[in-house]
Amino acid sequence: MPPRERRDTGTMVQEYSPLLIAVLICVVLTGTIIVYGLLMDWGPPPPKQPTPPPAPTATPGTPVTTGAPVPTAPRSFSISVTPGTATARPGDTVRFTLMVHPEGGFAAPVEVKVFATALGGVFRDNHDLGTVTPPYPPLTYEVVAPDLPPLVSTATVDATVTATGGGIVRTERVQLVILR
């Protein structure tokens, strides 16, 4: 019996190695985490504190006692990251801004870190954004959205920004959505 002849249809199928796909996913996730970390540093400003009622008045030279204790605000701070959520295409630059809002005379240095995850936890990244000190200038971070791996049309990077100072810890959540 003669050997069977194989006919070539002229189409080629290109296959990608699993290692290449894994590396591309890691690259995308790393970029996404960095962007997410920057986004976690900024958010809406804290709510305004109510103004106290005016103090009782007296004629000059006459002391006034109300019997009420004088309230003192605890020394603390809050943080805000803007934007809280951003959407970008691969190659776009996204700028995140973190603000520290001191309360009650708070004046300690504040250390800022970001932890980001993407692709269901496949990608994880920690990033130290540094320390800010009074008068707490805005901390900005620019991220270039990475390219997405083949067959992935969108990826979301979820990040948590953690600010620690004076024995106080504050967190803010930020999200970066990367669209092909």
C-alpha positions, -999 to 999 in steps of 0.1 A, spaced: 0 0 0 15 34 -10 21 60 18 -7 86 22 0 120 8 -5 150 31 -20 181 16 -9 215 29 -37 240 31 -14 270 33 -24 281 68 0 283 97 -9 282 133 16 299 156 17 285 192 31 304 221 50 286 248 35 285 283 66 301 297 63 331 273 27 336 283 35 333 320 63 359 316 40 383 298 14 380 325 40 387 352 52 418 333 16 431 330 8 424 366 39 441 379 31 472 359 -5 471 371 6 467 407 28 497 405 0 518 390 -24 505 417 1 514 444 3 549 432 -35 551 430 -38 539 465 -20 569 478 -47 593 468 -84 596 474 -111 621 484 -102 645 512 -115 637 547 -148 651 558 -147 685 574 -150 687 612 -180 707 625 -172 741 639 -177 744 677 -203 769 689 -191 803 698 -178 808 734 -200 826 759 -193 863 761 -189 885 792 -182 921 800 -146 930 799 -127 919 830 -154 894 841 -143 857 837 -168 833 822 -171 797 834 -193 773 816 -185 742 837 -180 722 804 -146 705 799 -125 719 770 -124 693 743 -91 684 728 -88 668 694 -67 636 693 -36 638 673 -42 618 642 -42 620 604 -62 608 574 -51 601 538 -66 606 504 -56 592 470 -67 607 437 -78 593 414 -93 564 434 -100 545 402 -84 550 368 -87 534 334 -58 534 309 -46 517 278 -12 501 276 14 528 273 -7 555 289 7 574 319 -14 577 350 -5 600 379 -17 593 414 -15 619 442 -15 610 479 -23 636 505 -18 634 543 -43 654 563 -30 660 599 -57 664 626 -53 678 662 -18 690 658 -4 657 643 32 662 631 49 628 629 66 615 597 43 592 577 56 562 558 37 552 527 36 517 511 15 500 484 5 464 480 -11 455 447 -26 423 432 -40 415 398 -53 385 378 -69 368 408 -38 371 429 -14 356 403 4 390 403 15 405 437 37 435 443 49 456 473 63 491 467 76 516 492 67 552 482 88 568 509 81 590 539 65 624 541 70 649 569 52 681 579 39 702 563 30 670 543 35 680 506 15 659 481 32 626 472 28 620 434 35 588 415 33 583 378 27 548 363 29 537 327 2 511 320 20 479 308 10 460 277 -14 431 283 -4 395 276 -19 378 245 -55 367 248 -60 392 277 -82 422 268 -85 438 302 -68 435 336 -77 452 369 -50 460 395 -63 464 430 -40 482 454 -40 491 491 -21 522 501 -10 520 538 2 551 556 19 546 590 30 574 614 29 583 651 16 548 659 -14 553 636 -21 532 605 -45 544 577 -54 526 545 -69 536 512 -80 514 483 -71 523 446 -79 505 414 -64 507 379 -82 491 350 -60 484 319 -79 480 286 -64 468 253 
